[in-house]
């Protein structure tokens, strides 16, 4: 099966500019996630979608970050305006899981990420 | 909320030796514990996972053990090979939606 596709692979912007990332999950995967991975750390969840609805966005800095998943397939993550501390790799992941509360998990499949550098 | 601690942060072994990475978690309600391998420039890849109703799971050279009472779980890699060199992350399900909380990672280097 084709994996999770992300673009672009790299992006360099100046602070206060805007940027958008795109993700195409594995076909048939209902759940889509955006993670932020700062250098030397583990991935941190920003937002989780199930089909085209938001399930968890408690860690998303909503004053500058936004995300959408149109038609329950592709997703975009936007940052506007960017700050220096937003420099990180932005990972998209998808899973089959229709979550049945916290007692069911299906494996996450990650894309290769977009490396963002804010100068 | 859930907190996952991972040790060591770096690990260097000789080819053929075993490697062990340990993680502890704080939320006793966590019930799913995957391990991911991340190579340079790539996204994390699932290598093995374990659920709370199982104490140990093996897949060829890789095994994971879980101690629910002590709230810790470990990754064991036997007969290490240079291609095992990567950053390894443990994770535990936590939060209201059971989302994964990741450790900070262990950089494993296998020297030929």
Interface residues (C-beta under 8 A of the other chain):
Chain A: X4 X33 X40 X41 X42 X43 X44 X45 X48 X55 X56 X58 X91 X93 X99 X101 X102 X103 X104 X105 X107 X108 X109 X110 X111 X112 X113
Chain B: X4 X6 X29 X31 X32 X34 X36 X41 X42 X43 X44 X45 X46 X49 X51 X89 X91 X93 X95 X96 X97 X98 X99 X100 X102 X103 X104 X105
